[in-house]
Amino acid sequence: MKEKPPRRIETPRLVLEAVEPRHGDLMYDAAETCRPYLARWLDWAAASDRSGVKSFAKDAARRWNRDEAYTFVIRLDGDVIGVVDLRRASS
């Protein structure tokens, strides 16, 4: 990827928004709704707390600005339902 992706991507069903610190609480709340399920598959889910998720959101915004990774919240009908990121392929 030679250029940054757009900070907002809209499809007929979903919206992807570049993660910003303001998304931290929304990301935590989304994970909290299905934490027991997530914890079976993702190590971070069992141990994450609100402050950790908010820190992740701040770090994601910094990584975007440094062109290290491009992390998006996934929205469906306005609600945050997940997170996905893009990273540059190693040379």
C-alpha positions as CSV (number, residue, x, y, z in Angstrom):
1,M,0.0,0.0,0.0
2,K,1.8,3.1,-1.2
3,E,-0.8,5.6,0.1
4,K,-3.0,5.9,3.1
5,P,-6.5,4.4,2.8
6,P,-9.4,6.9,3.3
7,R,-10.3,7.6,6.9
8,R,-13.9,6.7,6.2
9,I,-15.1,3.9,3.9
10,E,-18.9,3.4,3.3
11,T,-20.5,0.4,1.8
12,P,-24.2,-0.4,1.4
13,R,-24.2,-2.2,4.8
14,L,-21.1,-1.1,6.8
15,V,-19.1,2.0,7.5
16,L,-15.4,1.8,8.4
17,E,-14.0,4.8,10.3
18,A,-10.3,5.3,11.2
19,V,-10.0,4.6,15.0
20,E,-9.6,7.8,17.1
21,P,-9.4,8.1,20.9
22,R,-13.1,8.9,21.0
23,H,-13.9,5.4,19.8
24,G,-12.3,3.7,22.9
25,D,-15.5,3.5,25.0
26,L,-17.6,2.3,22.0
27,M,-15.0,-0.4,21.2
28,Y,-15.0,-1.6,24.8
29,D,-18.8,-1.7,24.9
30,A,-19.0,-3.7,21.7
31,A,-16.5,-6.2,23.0
32,E,-18.3,-6.4,26.4
33,T,-21.5,-7.6,24.7
34,C,-19.8,-10.8,23.6
35,R,-16.8,-11.1,25.9
36,P,-17.4,-14.8,26.9
37,Y,-17.4,-15.8,23.2
38,L,-14.4,-13.7,22.3
39,A,-12.4,-14.9,25.2
40,R,-12.5,-18.4,23.8
41,W,-10.7,-17.3,20.7
42,L,-8.8,-14.1,21.5
43,D,-6.4,-13.8,24.4
44,W,-6.9,-10.1,24.9
45,A,-10.6,-10.4,25.4
46,A,-10.4,-12.2,28.7
47,A,-8.1,-9.6,30.2
48,S,-9.0,-6.3,28.6
49,D,-10.6,-3.5,30.6
50,R,-12.0,-0.1,29.6
51,S,-8.7,1.8,30.1
52,G,-6.8,-0.8,28.1
53,V,-9.2,-0.5,25.2
54,K,-9.0,3.3,25.3
55,S,-5.2,3.1,25.3
56,F,-5.5,0.8,22.2
57,A,-7.6,3.4,20.5
58,K,-5.1,6.2,21.2
59,D,-2.2,4.0,20.0
60,A,-4.2,3.0,16.8
61,A,-4.5,6.7,16.0
62,R,-0.8,7.3,16.5
63,R,0.1,4.2,14.3
64,W,-2.2,5.7,11.6
65,N,-0.4,9.0,11.7
66,R,3.0,7.2,11.5
67,D,1.8,5.0,8.6
68,E,2.4,1.9,10.6
69,A,-1.1,0.5,10.5
70,Y,-4.6,1.6,9.6
71,T,-7.1,0.5,12.1
72,F,-10.9,1.0,11.6
73,V,-13.9,0.6,13.7
74,I,-16.7,-1.3,11.9
75,R,-20.1,0.3,12.2
76,L,-23.4,-1.3,11.4
77,D,-26.5,0.8,11.6
78,G,-24.4,3.4,13.5
79,D,-23.2,0.9,16.2
80,V,-19.6,-0.2,16.6
81,I,-19.5,-3.9,16.0
82,G,-15.8,-4.6,15.6
83,V,-12.3,-3.5,14.6
84,V,-10.1,-4.3,11.6
85,D,-6.7,-3.1,10.6
86,L,-4.6,-2.9,7.5
87,R,-0.8,-3.1,7.6
88,R,1.8,-2.5,5.0
89,A,3.3,-5.7,3.6
90,S,7.0,-6.2,4.6
91,S,9.4,-5.6,1.7
